[in-house]
Amino acid sequence: MDIVSALRTFQRVVETGSFSAAAHDLDVTQPAVSRQVAALEGHFNIRLLHRTTSGLSLTAEGERMLPMALRILEAVEELGDAAGSDGAMASGKVRLSVPAPLGLYLSELLGDLLAAHPKLSVELLLREQSSDMIEERLDVEVRLGSVADSSLVCRRIGWTTAFLVASPAYLARKAPPRTPKDIKDHECLCYSRASDACSWSFSNGSEDISVRISPRLTACSAVAIHRAALAGAGLAVLSHIVAVPDIVAGRLIPVMNDFQPTRLPIYVVYPSRRNIPLRVKTVLDFLTDAIGQDPSMCASGADRRWEG
């Protein structure tokens, strides 16, 4: 029996709460997971899990073993890191959740990551709302704005850049706003995400200004708001990732350049600093590098006007 592999399987069963979920995450069969746990129990001559029709739970022995197993796995990871990149290879699947606009950007770069790590796979989940990382078995999530859950490891890797835009057809009907107070006279298209759907925040470089809006269309999908703006339905605050190609092509026009949408911090969050698998560390490094490649997501690009 490979005891490290068995301990890792045991850890994943506990984290996911089922043999089938652990098998899915580890990319093995459910019987293989059952055999690994049974072999571990046989090796130590103890029962680690209660198996009932309602689910799994740790026995008293399992409760005592789990923290020791985590320490062993963490030590193995540290040994792999100390051996250098020649002795370690990222493998397995990483479940990565990101906001939809950023997911579009990352999807263009993921091919290079996967080519560099043949045994690594990524399940990319496009989410407009923050997730319950433990419940949904997520390895990494990218979040915009403040992170309220203090139980998660949180690291800032960049900043958003967005533009207030409208289509030429809409601006032919309505004069563009010059200051935030002018927005009250406009049709507003609001990407609600997890923030207040009834306010927008702007900055003129010296102060932040929040304005209340009465949106004519609210959606939890940035893609839907983008399409509505292109169709001439009103003003929208859109990420540079989706807005810039249309601005360059003339399909959208940035307005109110003296008051840019307030930038939000971009965070990567993950459940624990301890026992981070190499596959997760590899994706964390990829995210940091990918955000760093885009000047609009770096701190130095703060509050910039459209200069197309």
C-alpha positions as CSV (number, residue, x, y, z in Angstrom):
1,M,0.0,0.0,0.0
2,D,1.2,3.5,-0.8
3,I,0.4,5.1,2.5
4,V,0.8,8.7,1.3
5,S,-1.7,8.0,-1.5
6,A,-4.1,6.4,0.9
7,L,-3.8,9.3,3.4
8,R,-4.5,11.8,0.5
9,T,-7.5,9.8,-0.5
10,F,-8.7,9.7,3.1
11,Q,-8.3,13.5,3.4
12,R,-10.3,14.0,0.2
13,V,-13.1,11.7,1.3
14,V,-13.4,13.7,4.6
15,E,-13.3,17.1,2.7
16,T,-15.9,16.1,0.1
17,G,-18.1,14.0,2.4
18,S,-18.5,11.1,0.0
19,F,-16.5,8.4,-1.8
20,S,-18.0,9.3,-5.2
21,A,-17.1,13.0,-4.8
22,A,-13.6,12.1,-3.8
23,A,-13.2,9.8,-6.7
24,H,-14.4,12.5,-9.1
25,D,-11.8,15.0,-7.7
26,L,-9.0,12.5,-7.7
27,D,-10.0,11.2,-11.2
28,V,-10.2,7.6,-10.1
29,T,-13.1,5.1,-9.6
30,Q,-15.2,5.0,-6.5
31,P,-14.1,1.3,-5.8
32,A,-10.5,2.5,-5.9
33,V,-11.2,5.1,-3.3
34,S,-13.0,2.6,-1.1
35,R,-10.1,0.2,-1.4
36,Q,-7.6,2.9,-0.4
37,V,-9.5,3.8,2.7
38,A,-10.1,0.2,3.6
39,A,-6.4,-0.5,3.2
40,L,-5.6,2.4,5.5
41,E,-8.0,1.1,8.1
42,G,-6.5,-2.4,7.8
43,H,-3.0,-1.1,8.1
44,F,-3.7,0.6,11.4
45,N,-6.3,-1.9,12.5
46,I,-8.8,0.9,13.2
47,R,-12.1,2.1,11.7
48,L,-11.8,5.7,10.4
49,L,-15.3,6.3,9.0
50,H,-18.9,5.6,9.9
51,R,-20.7,4.6,6.7
52,T,-24.5,5.1,6.8
53,T,-27.3,5.6,4.3
54,S,-27.3,9.3,5.3
55,G,-23.6,9.8,4.6
56,L,-20.1,9.6,6.1
57,S,-18.8,10.7,9.5
58,L,-15.4,10.3,11.2
59,T,-15.1,7.8,14.0
60,A,-13.2,8.9,17.2
61,E,-10.1,7.3,15.8
62,G,-10.6,9.1,12.5
63,E,-10.9,12.4,14.3
64,R,-7.5,11.7,16.0
65,M,-5.9,10.5,12.8
66,L,-7.0,13.3,10.5
67,P,-4.8,16.2,11.8
68,M,-1.8,13.8,11.9
69,A,-2.5,12.8,8.3
70,L,-2.6,16.4,7.3
71,R,0.7,17.0,8.9
72,I,2.2,14.1,7.0
73,L,0.8,15.3,3.7
74,E,2.1,18.8,4.3
75,A,5.6,17.4,5.0
76,V,5.5,15.4,1.8
77,E,4.5,18.5,-0.2
78,E,7.4,20.5,1.4
79,L,9.8,17.7,0.6
80,G,8.6,17.9,-3.1
81,D,9.1,21.6,-3.1
82,A,12.6,21.3,-1.6
83,A,13.5,18.7,-4.3
84,G,13.0,21.4,-6.9
85,S,10.9,21.5,-10.1
86,D,12.8,18.6,-11.6
87,G,11.5,16.3,-9.0
88,A,7.9,17.5,-8.9
89,M,5.1,17.6,-11.5
90,A,1.7,19.1,-11.1
91,S,-1.0,16.5,-11.6
92,G,-4.7,16.1,-11.0
93,K,-7.7,18.4,-11.5
94,V,-8.1,21.9,-10.0
95,R,-11.6,23.3,-9.7
96,L,-11.3,27.0,-10.3
97,S,-14.2,29.5,-10.0
98,V,-13.9,33.0,-11.6
99,P,-16.2,35.9,-12.6
100,A,-17.4,35.4,-16.2
101,P,-15.5,38.4,-17.8
102,L,-12.2,37.3,-16.2
103,G,-12.9,33.7,-17.2
104,L,-13.0,34.7,-20.9
105,Y,-9.6,36.3,-20.5
106,L,-8.1,33.3,-18.7
107,S,-9.5,30.8,-21.1
108,E,-7.2,32.3,-23.8
109,L,-4.2,31.6,-21.6
110,L,-5.1,28.2,-20.1
111,G,-3.9,26.3,-23.1
112,D,-0.2,27.3,-22.4
113,L,-0.6,26.3,-18.7
114,L,-2.0,22.8,-19.7
115,A,0.7,22.4,-22.3
116,A,3.4,23.1,-19.7
117,H,1.8,20.6,-17.3
118,P,0.6,17.5,-19.2
119,K,-0.8,15.8,-16.1
120,L,-2.7,18.8,-14.9
121,S,-6.4,19.6,-15.7
122,V,-8.6,22.6,-14.8
123,E,-12.3,22.7,-14.4
124,L,-13.1,26.4,-15.1
125,L,-16.4,27.5,-13.5
126,L,-17.8,30.9,-14.5
127,R,-19.6,32.3,-11.5
128,E,-21.1,35.8,-10.9
129,Q,-21.5,35.2,-7.2
130,S,-19.1,34.0,-4.5
131,S,-19.3,30.3,-3.7
132,D,-19.2,28.1,-0.7
133,M,-15.8,26.7,-1.4
134,I,-16.0,23.7,0.9
135,E,-19.5,22.7,0.0
136,E,-18.8,23.0,-3.8
137,R,-15.3,21.4,-3.5
138,L,-13.5,24.4,-5.0
139,D,-9.7,24.5,-4.9
140,V,-9.4,28.2,-5.9
141,E,-11.8,31.1,-6.4
142,V,-11.2,34.6,-7.8
143,R,-13.3,37.3,-6.1
144,L,-13.7,41.0,-6.8
145,G,-14.0,43.4,-3.9
146,S,-13.7,42.7,-0.2
147,V,-13.7,39.1,1.1
148,A,-15.8,38.7,4.2
149,D,-15.1,35.1,5.1
150,S,-12.2,35.2,7.5
151,S,-11.7,31.4,7.4
152,L,-10.3,31.6,3.8
153,V,-6.8,32.5,2.7
154,C,-7.1,35.7,0.7
155,R,-4.4,37.2,-1.5
156,R,-4.7,40.3,-3.7
157,I,-3.3,39.8,-7.2
158,G,-4.7,42.9,-9.1
159,W,-7.4,45.5,-9.6
160,T,-10.3,45.7,-11.9
161,T,-10.7,48.4,-14.6
162,A,-14.1,49.2,-16.0
163,F,-15.8,51.8,-18.2
164,L,-19.2,53.5,-18.3
165,V,-20.3,52.9,-21.8
166,A,-23.3,53.1,-24.1
167,S,-23.9,52.4,-27.8
168,P,-23.9,55.1,-30.5
169,A,-27.6,54.5,-31.0
170,Y,-28.4,55.2,-27.4
171,L,-26.3,58.3,-27.3
172,A,-28.0,59.6,-30.4
173,R,-31.2,59.6,-28.3
174,K,-29.7,60.8,-25.0
175,A,-26.9,63.3,-24.4
176,P,-24.0,61.5,-22.5
177,P,-23.6,62.2,-18.8
178,R,-20.8,64.5,-17.8
179,T,-20.8,64.0,-14.1
180,P,-22.3,61.2,-11.8
181,K,-25.3,63.3,-10.9
182,D,-26.3,63.3,-14.6
183,I,-26.8,59.5,-14.5
184,K,-30.3,59.9,-12.9
185,D,-31.6,61.1,-16.3
186,H,-30.5,57.9,-18.1
187,E,-31.6,54.3,-18.6
188,C,-29.2,52.2,-16.5
189,L,-28.3,48.5,-17.1
190,C,-26.9,47.0,-13.9
191,Y,-24.8,43.9,-13.5
192,S,-25.8,43.1,-9.9
193,R,-23.1,40.5,-9.0
194,A,-22.8,40.5,-5.2
195,S,-22.8,44.2,-4.7
196,D,-25.6,46.8,-4.3
197,A,-27.6,46.7,-7.6
198,C,-28.9,50.2,-6.9
199,S,-25.7,52.2,-6.8
200,W,-22.6,52.8,-8.9
201,S,-19.3,54.2,-7.6
202,F,-16.9,56.4,-9.5
203,S,-13.6,58.2,-8.8
204,N,-12.2,61.4,-10.2
205,G,-8.7,60.6,-8.9
206,S,-9.1,62.5,-5.6
207,E,-12.5,61.2,-4.3
208,D,-14.9,58.4,-4.6
209,I,-18.5,59.3,-5.5
210,S,-21.4,56.9,-5.1
211,V,-24.7,57.5,-7.0
212,R,-28.0,55.8,-6.5
213,I,-29.5,54.5,-9.7
214,S,-32.9,53.1,-10.7
215,P,-31.9,50.4,-13.2
216,R,-34.3,49.6,-16.0
217,L,-32.5,46.2,-16.4
218,T,-30.8,44.2,-13.7
219,A,-29.0,40.9,-14.4
220,C,-26.6,38.7,-12.5
221,S,-24.7,38.0,-15.7
222,A,-22.1,40.5,-17.1
223,V,-22.6,38.9,-20.5
224,A,-26.3,39.8,-20.5
225,I,-25.7,43.4,-19.6
226,H,-23.0,43.6,-22.2
227,R,-25.3,42.4,-24.9
228,A,-28.1,44.8,-23.8
229,A,-25.7,47.7,-23.9
230,L,-24.6,46.8,-27.5
231,A,-28.3,46.7,-28.4
232,G,-28.8,50.3,-27.3
233,A,-30.8,49.7,-24.1
234,G,-28.8,52.2,-21.9
235,L,-25.7,52.9,-19.9
236,A,-23.6,50.1,-18.4
237,V,-20.5,49.7,-16.3
238,L,-18.5,47.0,-18.1
239,S,-15.1,45.3,-17.4
240,H,-12.3,46.4,-19.8
241,I,-12.1,42.7,-20.8
242,V,-15.4,42.8,-22.6
243,A,-15.7,46.6,-23.3
244,V,-12.4,47.5,-25.0
245,P,-12.9,45.4,-28.2
246,D,-16.3,47.1,-28.7
247,I,-14.9,50.5,-27.9
248,V,-12.1,50.1,-30.4
249,A,-14.6,48.9,-33.0
250,G,-17.0,51.8,-32.3
251,R,-19.8,49.6,-31.1
252,L,-19.6,51.1,-27.6
253,I,-18.6,54.6,-26.5
254,P,-17.0,55.4,-23.1
255,V,-18.6,58.3,-21.4
256,M,-17.9,60.5,-18.4
257,N,-14.1,60.1,-18.7
258,D,-13.4,62.4,-15.8
259,F,-15.2,60.0,-13.4
260,Q,-14.0,56.4,-13.9
261,P,-15.8,53.5,-12.2
262,T,-14.1,52.8,-8.9
263,R,-11.6,49.9,-9.2
264,L,-12.1,46.8,-7.1
265,P,-9.3,44.6,-5.7
266,I,-9.0,41.1,-7.4
267,Y,-8.3,38.4,-4.8
268,V,-7.5,34.7,-5.1
269,V,-9.0,32.8,-2.2
270,Y,-8.5,29.2,-1.1
271,P,-9.5,27.2,1.9
272,S,-6.2,26.7,3.7
273,R,-2.5,27.6,3.7
274,R,-1.7,24.1,4.9
275,N,-1.1,21.1,2.7
276,I,-1.6,23.0,-0.6
277,P,-1.1,20.5,-3.4
278,L,1.4,21.3,-6.2
279,R,-1.5,21.3,-8.7
280,V,-3.2,24.2,-6.7
281,K,0.1,26.1,-6.3
282,T,0.7,25.9,-10.0
283,V,-2.7,27.4,-10.8
284,L,-2.2,30.1,-8.1
285,D,1.1,31.1,-9.8
286,F,-0.7,31.0,-13.2
287,L,-3.4,33.4,-12.0
288,T,-0.9,35.8,-10.6
289,D,1.1,35.8,-13.8
290,A,-2.0,36.1,-16.0
291,I,-3.3,39.1,-14.1
292,G,0.2,40.7,-14.2
293,Q,0.3,40.4,-18.0
294,D,-2.6,42.8,-18.4
295,P,-1.6,46.5,-17.5
296,S,-5.3,47.3,-16.9
297,M,-5.3,45.0,-13.9
298,C,-2.2,46.3,-12.3
299,A,-2.1,48.9,-9.6
300,S,-0.3,51.4,-11.9
301,G,-3.3,51.5,-14.2
302,A,-5.5,53.1,-11.6
303,D,-8.3,55.5,-12.6
304,R,-7.1,55.9,-16.2
305,R,-9.1,57.6,-18.9
306,W,-9.9,55.9,-22.1
307,E,-7.0,56.6,-24.5
308,G,-8.0,54.6,-27.5
